[in-house]
Amino acid sequence: MSSYNSAATLAQPSIIAERIDHVYTVGQNHATQISDPYFWLRERENPKVREYLESENEYQQTVLKHTEELQEKLFYEIKNRIKQTDNTVPYRMKDYVYYSKTEDGKQFSIYCRKPIINENENGEEQVLLDLNELAEELKTNFVNLGIYKVSPSQDLLAYSIDTDGSEYYDLYVKNLNTGKLLRDRIDKSSKIARSFEFSADSRTVVFTVYDDTHRPFKVFRTKLDIDTYVDERLQCKPIELDTCELLYTDDDEKFFVSVRKTLSEKYVFIDSSSNITSECHYLEANDLATGTFKLFGNQPRKTGLEFSVTHQGDYFYIVHNEGTNVNFKVTRTPIQNPIFDTAEDFVPYNEKFYCEALLAFNKHLALFGRSGGVPKLVILDPERKTAPREVEFPEPSYDLSPSHNREYDTVKVRISYSSFLTPPTVYDYDMENDKLIVLKQDEVLGGYDKTLYKQEKISAKSSDGVTEIPISIVYKKRSEQNPIVLDGENPLLLYAYGSYGACIDAYFSYALFSLLDRGFIYALAAIRGGAENGRNWYLDGKLLKKKNTFNDFVDCAEYLIHAKYTKPEKLAIYGGSAGGLLIGATVNMRPELFKAAILQVPFVDVINTMSDASLPLTVTEYEEWGCPLDKEYFDYMKSYSPYDNIENDENIDKPYPSVLIDQSFNDTRVNYWEGAKYVARLRHFFATKKSNQNTNIILCKTNMAQGHSGSAGRYDRYKETAFRYAFLIDQLIGKME
């Protein structure tokens, strides 16, 4: 038996960052000056910046040192629930089945294939790419796989790797017959992005590259020298972009470019999309080596028109929101002369069904969408001889997505399914016979019994009176007769995201049971800004309606307190990236509601970031947040920007939660300085405010060798989760056995 004291009782001095006068001006139709004394923390190459971040790391290690034993215990709990040596479900591509595997003690995945001998038998395993060996060869603890593409001829593998989390990649091509690398490679200095396709003869490739703001904006084509190989990786020779053929450029900084091949392998598309607008060019795949892409459907980009295109049989199928079709519908147009405007309705518009993605197979179509706040799968007949069929799932909340679908001539669509209590499960759905076939359900070790837990779906009334906000909850039952006690004493973790129309559903987490088994309730709020309840749910939480996102989250917290699921002293909140903005904004609004807050890679310096067009994502994000150069948007964005609203006199005498910032130095999506500046200003606020009521801690952990997604290795990810969970347990429970 061991115990430890809450970190809140520690009297260790906080680190106070230097304040240096700096004023910048924002605006076109206004010229507003902003004082930012921590602007200097943006100076990535300044030794004082790294010194400050390292000292913050040392400070958080000191403050949380008493939780190290708990962190280790949590790490092993998480690890011991997961089968360490395991294979993914194989998927077929032509003459092989492909899969990946993990091995006990190894951080990274190993990618393999087996030749198909007959319907019931496969040949010897061939290892295509072992990321563990690659990490050892490159002398790095971080290896993230970007592109992983096998050629149509099945004899070449193109793969790209990021070794520091910056999302800049080196691309190599490996001969799968000899195991040797082609001499040609694409160096990260060329800024290759993550979309890539082989030509039909496997000898020519097309790929996208980033501009200086990490925006994919060009498509190049080059012919591979397949006859020249090297014995060592260092002997590879970078392909110069000026020797490649430029196929497409998008100079509009709001648009991201990608290249893809249809499942039928008949067409290749260049998609150019902003947050609200799409444009598409296409080419027959057989002509990819020399052909010219042409505009799809005679439909140039039109602001607000979003669409995606796929191919099946004699038609192109289009999922789009033209006109009043806010939830999208499906139309089709002949491949001989595709015209967007004259495409016929295939799936008529249904305001209660949000169309998200369409997979096209030889004889069937699989439509993924949402209705009633949960994901749906509907099977469609291209010949319209049978009515649409919805696949039923029994649980009230769940996560559903397409899995590896690499065969066009099949009657089965592969899907991934899980819920709070159902482990990740891969199904084949037989579209011919309406049958759901379990291929694999991940094993949960350690005696997991789902009957000991309960998941529910509840809702909170929005403060504007417009809607009910869905909340999915899960907890460990106290007993069968009284599964939950509503006495306000339950520690509760409330999570949400609420941006970009992203849908965060009730998925299975091996780690979460370390909280549930300690009495936590976990609550997932489907707030506006996400699209869990359809496209309008998203539109009501962006731009000049963004505060609906934060108000919804506060409404959920207040409901959970009022209904006695928890109380402020037992309530923690957690969000990452744009979800970090959510947490920062709501803490500024209602700090007294929360005991602890985790902001992971948080977007908290809204005005500064959105005023700097040289930063990654800024310009394309104008359609999500607004542009602060415009006075109306500036005023609105500044009113909720977490960094700009810390020093709020209304909060001087209110209790404030403990705050943990968890971020990465090499993050190109949300720069490290956002969290660092936020912590520095928060510390200054507490150092200079009059109230001494707060016993909070403020911590900033910066991972110095990784990016937006955190660690690449699975054991490192377990440790990161254990660290965050130890912080939560320490804050909400305090002493643990």
N, C-alpha and C positions, 0 to 999 in steps of 0.2 A: 504494500500500500504506500503510495506517495501522494503528496499534494503540493500545490503551488499557489502563490498569492496572485490576485489579479494585477495585471500590469498597471491598472489605473492608480494603484496605491504607491507606485514607484515615484521617488522624488528626484529623478535624474533630470538635469537641465536639458531643455530643448535646444536645438541648433537654430540660431537666428541668422538668416542669410543677409549678406550685405545689401543695402538699399542704395542704388545709384540713380540719380535723377535722369529720367529719359521721358521725352514727350514726343508722340507721333500724332500725325493728323490724318483723319479719315474723312472721306466724302468727296462727292462730285457736286451735288446740289446742296451740300453743306460742308463745312470745314470744322469738324469737331476735334478738339485736342484731347488726347488721352494720356494721362500720366501713368507710366509703367516702371516702377523702380526696380523690377526684377527682369527687365528686358534683357539684361546682360547674360542671363542664363541660356539664351539662344545660341551663344557663341560656342559651338560644339568643339572647336579646336583650342579654346582657351583652357590652359591647364587648371585655372581656378574653378572652372565649371566641373571638370571631372573630379577635382579634389572635393568640391562641395557634395557632389552626388555620392562619392565614396564615403564621405563622412556621414551622410544620411544613412547609407547602408550599415555602417558600423553602429550608428545610434539605434536603428531599429533592431539590430541583432542584440544589442545590450538590453533594450527594453523588453524584448520577447525571449530573452535567454531562458527564463523560467519555464517557457513552453517547449523547449527543445525535446524533452522526454516525450511530451504529448505529440509533438510533430512526428517523431520517429514511430510512435505507436500508431498514429493515423496512417503514416506511409505504409506500414506493414499490413494494416487492416485493408487498405485499398488494394495493395498488391496481391494479397492473399485471397481476394474475391475473384481475381481475374486469372484465367487459365494462361499461364505464361508461354507455353509452347502450343501453338495453335495455327490452323490454316483458315483462310477465308474460303468462301464458297467458290469453286472454279467457275469461270464463264468461258463459253466457247467462242473462238474466232477461227473460222476456217478449219485448218487441220490440227489445231491445238486447243487445249484448255489452259487458261491462265489463272493464276492466283498469287496471293502473297502469304507469307507465314512469319510468325515470330518464334524465337527460341529463348528459353529461360536464360536470364542473365544478359541478354543482348538488348540494347536500346532501340534498335531500328528494324524496320521490316526488310524481308528478303523476298524478292520478286522472282517467280518461277513459272515454268510451263511444262506440260507433258504432251507428247504427240498422241493423237487419238488413233487407236488401233481398230476398234469397232465400237458399237453402241455401248458396250458394257466394260470395255477394257481400255486403259491408257498405258502408254509406255513409260520409260524411265524419266525421272525428274531432271529438268535442266534449269540451273540457276541462271537467271538473266542479269540480275543486279542485286548485290548484297550491300545495303547501305552501311552496315557495320564495317565491312572491309573497306568501303569507300572512306568512311570517317577516319579509320586508322591510317589509310594511305595519305589522306590529306591533312592528318594531324589536327583534327578539329572535333569538338564535342557537339557541333551543330551541323546537321545535314538535312536539308529540306528539299524534297523532290518536287519539281515544277512540272515540266513536260515529261510524259511517259507514253511513248507512242511506238507501236510495232508497225512496220511497213506492210502494205498489202501483200508483198511477196513473202512475208513472215521471216525474212532473213536479216533484217536490220532493226535495231532498237535505237530510237532517239530519246535521250533523256537529258534533263537540265537540273542543275543543283545550285542551291543557295547555301553558302557556308557560314553566314553571319546574321541571318534574319532580315537583311536589307531588301530582300525580294529582287535582287539582281542576280542573274543566273549565268552559269557557263553551260553550254549545250554540247554534248558529245553524241556521236553515232557509233554504235557497236555492231560488228558483224556477228550474228548469232551462230553462224556455222563454225567460225574460227575462234571466236572469243576476243578478237582483236578490235581495237578502235580504229576508225577511219582517221586519216591525218587531218581532214577538215573538221574544224569545230567552230562554234560561234561563241566568242568571248563575251564576258559580262560587260566589257567596255563598249560593246555594240548595243547593249541594253535590250537584249532579247526579252520579250514578254512571254506569256504562258500559253499562247495558241500557236499551233503548228500542224501542218498536214503534209503527207507524202502524196506525190502524184500516183496515178494508177500503175505505172511501171516501177515505182519505188526509187526512182533515180533522181527525181527533182523534188524539192521541198519548198513550201511557202511558210512564212512565219511573220509575226508582228514584233515591233520594237517600241520601246518607250521613248518619250521625249524627256526633257530635263525635269519635268514635274511628275515623272513616273506614270504618264498617261500613254497607253498603247495607241499609236497614231499612224503608223505606216505598216504596209504589207510588202515584203520582199519575196523574190523568187530566186533560187539558185540551183544549179545542177551539182550534185555531189560527185566527187571523185571517188568512186567505189573500188578503184583498183589500187589505191595507195593506203597502206596501213602503217601503224607505228607499234613498237613494242612497249613503249611507256607513255603515260598520259602527258608528261612534259614535252614529248616530241610532237604533240598535236599542234597544228598551225591554224591560227585564227583566220576565218574568212573575213575579208574586208567588205564592208557594206557597199563601198563604191564599185565593187566588182559584181554585185548582185543587181538584179532587175527590180526596180521599184514599180509595184503594181498599183498601189493605192496610198493616198495621203489624206488625212482629215485634219485640216488646219483649225477647225472650230474646237477650242479648248474645253468645251463642255462634253465632247464626244469621245468615247472609248471604242477602239476598233478590235475586232476579233475575227478569226477565220475558223471555219468548221466544215466538216463533211457530213452529209446526211447519212442516216443509218442504212439507207438503200445503197450507199456508195456511188450514187449516180451524179450527185451535184456537190459543189463546194460553194459556200457562202462567205462573203465578207459582211459582217454585221457592224454597223456603226451606230452607237446608241448613247444618248444622254439619259438623264434621270426621267425625262418625260417625252422623248422623241426618238424615233428609229428611222434608219435607212438601210437598205440591203442591196448588195450586188451579188451576182451569181455566175457560175460557169459550170459546164459539164465536166465531171471529174476526169473523163478520158482526155480532156483538152487542157488539163491543169499545167502540163509541162510547157505549153507554148501559147495557150489561148488568152483571150482578153475578157475580163469581167464586165458585165453589163448591169445596168440598173434593173432591179426587180420590179415587175408589175407596172412600169411607167410611173412609179410612185416616188418622187423626190421627198426629202424630209419635209414634214409639216409639223410645226410646233404643236405638241400635245398628242400627236399620233404615235402610238407605240404598237409594234407588231413583231412577230417572229414567224418564220416560214420553215416548213418541212415538206418532204416529198413522199408520196405513196402512189404507185401505179401511174395513172395518166394525169394526176393532179398535184398541184402545190396546195398545201393546206396552210391557212393563215390564222393565227390567233391575234386579235387586234381589238382596239378600243375606239375605233372610228365613230365620230358623232357622239351620240348619247350612250354608247355601250361601255359605261364606266367599268363594269365588271368583266369586260372582254367577251367576245364571241368567236366562233370558228366559221370561216368561209373557205371556199376552194375555187381555184382557177386552173384551166388546162395548161399543161406544161408546154404545149406548142406555141401558145401566145398568151402568156400570163398577164392579166390586167387586174390591178388591185381594185379599181373602182367598179368593175363589172363582175367581181367574184360572187358566186352564189352562196347563200346561207347554207351551212352544213349543220352547225349547232346553233339554233336560234338563240337570241339573247335571253338570259334568265337573270333577273336582278338579284335572285337569291343564291346564285351559283357564280363564284369567282373563278374564271378559267385561268390557270397558271401555266401549264405546259402540256404539249401534245407529243406523244411518241407514235411514230408511224411504222407499222410492220406490213408485211406482204399482204395480209388479209384482214388486218384489224388495226384500229386506232385506240390508244390508251390516253385518256384525258385526265390529267391531274388538276385538281382545283380545290375549292373550299366551299362549305355550306354549313350553316349552323355552328360556326366557330371551330370546326375540325376539318382536317384534310380529307379529301375524297378521291376515289378512283372510279372513273366511268369508262366502260368499254363500248366502242362505237364500231359499227359495220359500214365500211366505205360504200358498199352496194346498197345499203339501207334496207336490207331484207329482214333484219332483226332490229328491235327497238334498243335504245341505249340501256345498258345494264350497270347498275351501281354495285360495287363490291362492298359488302357489309363487314364492319368490324365491331366487336362487342363492347369495348370499353368507352367510358364517357369522354376521356381525353387521351390522345395518343399522337405519335409522330409517324408520318408516312412519307416516303420519298422513292423515286425511281432508284434502282440499284444498277448493276452492270448489265446493260442491254446492248449487246454487240452483234446480235444476229437479226437480220431483217426477215429472213424466211423462217419464221417460227410462229407458233400459236401461243407462246408463253411470254408474258411480260414479268420481269423480275423486279421485286419491290423490297424495300427495307422498312421494317415496322418495329416500334417499341412503344412503351408507355412508362409511367413512373414505376410500375411494378412488373412489367413484362420485359425480359431481357431482349437485346437486339435480335431480331428474327428476320431471316431472308426467306421470302416466299417466291415461288413461281405461280402466277395466276394463269390457269389454262383458259384462254379466251374463247376457245372452241367449245369447251365442255363446262364452263362456269365452275371451275374447281380451284380452290386455293391449296397449294401444295407446300408444306413446310420443307425447306431444304436444310436449314440449320437454325437452331436457337442457341445463342451463346450460353455457355454454362456459367453459373454463378457459384463459386466455391464457398466453402465454409458453412454449409448447411442452410443456405438461403431458403426461406419459406414465405412466399408472397402472401399467404393467408394471415400472417402476423401484422400486416400493414393494410392501410386503407387509403384509396384515392377518391377525391370528391371534386365536384365542380360547383362552386358557389358564385355569387356576384355581389358587387357593390354598386350603389346608386351614384352616378356622377353628380358632382356639385352643381353643374349647370342644368341638371334635370333632364338632359337629353337622352341618356342611355343607361343601361346596365353594363358594368365592366366585368367580364368573366375572370374568375380566379380559379386556377386549378391547384388543389392542395393535396398533400400526401403526408402521412404520419404513421407512427407505430401505434397499434391499438393498446389501450390500457387493459381492456378486457373485451370479450365478445359482446357482453351486455352493454357496456359503456365504453365504446371504442375511443372516445375523446372526452376530456373534461374541460369544459369552458369556464375556467375560473380566473383567466387572465394571467396565469403563471407559466404558460408554455413558452419556452424560447422559440422564436419564429424567424426564419430567413425569408425575406420578400425579394423576389427577383423580377426584373422586366428589362426590356430593350426599347421598343417603341419608336423606331425610326426606319426610314427607307422602305416601308412596306414589308419589312422582314417579319416572318411568322415564326415565333418561338413556341413550339408545342411541347407537350408533356413527354419528354424522352427519358429513357432509362439511364441512370448514372450509377456506376459501381461505387463511386466515392460517397454519394449522398447518404448512404445507409450509415456512415459513421456519424452523421448528425442525427438521423432519425432514431438510431438506437440509443442516443443520449437524450431523447425526449424532444428534439426539435420538430416543429412543423415546417415544411417547405411550401411556400406559396409562389405561384407563377402567375403574374398579372398580365392579361392581354389588353394593354392600354392602347389608346389611339396613337397613331404614328406607325404602328405595325398594321398588317393587313389580315389579322386573324379573323376578323369579322367582315372581310371584303374590302374592296378598293376604297370605298368611301371612308372606311375606318382609318385607312392610311391618310387620305386627303384631309381629314379632320384633325390631323396631328402633325402638320408640316407648315412651313412658311409662317404666315401671320396667324396660324392656328396652333402653333407649336406648344403653347402653354397648356393646351388640352392634355398633352402627354404628361406633363408634370402634375397638373391638377388631378388627373385620373389616378396617378400613382399615390398621391396624398390621400385621395378618397378611399383607395383600397386599404392603405395603412390605417386610416381612421375607422373604417368598417371592421377590420380585424381586431382593433382595440375595443371598439364599442360592443362587438359581439363576443368579447372576452376570449378570443383565440389566444390573445397575448396582451401585453401592456408595453408602454414605451421603454421601460427598463429591461424588457426582454425581446425587443424588436430590432433586428439588424436588416440592412438593405445592401444590395449588391448589384452592380452593373458594370459592363465593360464597353470601351470605345464610345459610341454614341450613347450607350447605356450608362457610361460614366458621366456624361453630360446630365442625364436624367437624375442620377444620384446627387451630383453636385448641386443642381438646381433645387431639388426638393429639400436637401439639407439646409440650403440658404432660406428657403421658404418656411420650413417648419422643423427647425433643429430639435425642438423638444419632443418630437414624436419618436425619435430613434436613439438607441443605445450605441450602435456601431454602424459604420458604413465602409464598404470596400468599393473603391473606384479602380478598375483595372484598365490599363492603357487608356486613360480617360480624355475625352475631348471636352476640355473645360475652359479653354482660353478662346472663346468664340469670336470676339471682335478682332483680336489680333490676328488669329489664323485666317479668318475669312476676309481680312483686309489685305492679305499678302498673296497676290496671284502667283508668286514664284514657288509657293509650297505645293506639294502633291495634293491633289483632290480639291483644292480651293475653288477653282473656277467651275468645275462640274458640280460642286456642292451648292452653288448659288440657287439651283432649282430645288434644293431640299430645305435650306435654311433662309435663303434670301441673300442679297448682296448689301453689305453695310455701307457701300458707297452711296446708296440711296437712303435719304434721311428717314423715311418711314420704316424701312427694314432695320436701319441702324438703331433707332430708338427701341424697336421691339426686341431685337436680338440682345441689345445691351441690358434690357430689363430682366433677362433671365440668364445671361452668361455667368456661370459659376464664379469664375475668377474676378469678374467685375462687380460682384454683389456680395462679397464676403464681409466687407466692412459696413454692415447694416446695423444702424443704431437700434432698430427694433429687436435685434437679437442679443443685445448687451447683457440682459439679465436672464436669458433663457438657457437652460441646460443644453449642452451641445454633445453630439455623439463623438466617440472615438473614430478616427479616420485612418484608413490604410490606403495609400496609393501604391499600386503595383504596376510598374511600367517597364519599358525596354528602351535601351539607348539607341539601338539600330532601327527602331520603328520608323518606317517611311510614311505610314498612314496617319498616325497621331504622334507628333514629335514628343520626345522625352521632356522637353522644357515645359509643356503644358502642366503636367503633374507637379514638376519641381517648383514652378512659379506659384501654383495653387497652394502647395504646402507652405511655401515661404510667406505668402500673404496671410494665410490662415494663422500661422504662428505669430506673425506681427500683430494681428487682430487680438489674439488672446494675451499677448504680452502687454498691450497698451489699453485694453478695455478695463473698466472699473470693477466688474464683477469677479468674485473669486469662487463662484459656485461650481465651476466646471472642474471635474477630475479627469477630463478626457486625455487621451494620448493622440498625437498626430505623427504618423509614420510615413516615410517615403522609401520604398524599395525599388531600386533601378537595376534591372538585369542588364549588365554591361555588354553582353555578347549575344543578344538575341533580338527578335523583332516583334511585330504586332501580335503574332499568334503564340508568343512565348516559346518555351523549350520545344525542340524537335524530338528529343529522345523521350520514350514513354516513361522511364523511371524518373527522369527529371520532371516530367509533368505530374507524376504522382506526388513528388516532393513539393511542388508548387501548390498543389491543391491542399496537401496536408498543412502547409504553412498558413494558408488562408483560413482553413477550418480551425486550426489551433487558435488563431486570433479571434474568431467568432466565439468559440467555446469559452475562451478566457474572458471575453467581454460579457457574454450573456449568462454564463453559469459560474465562472470564477474558479472555485475549487472542484477538482475532479479526482476520482480515485485513479 
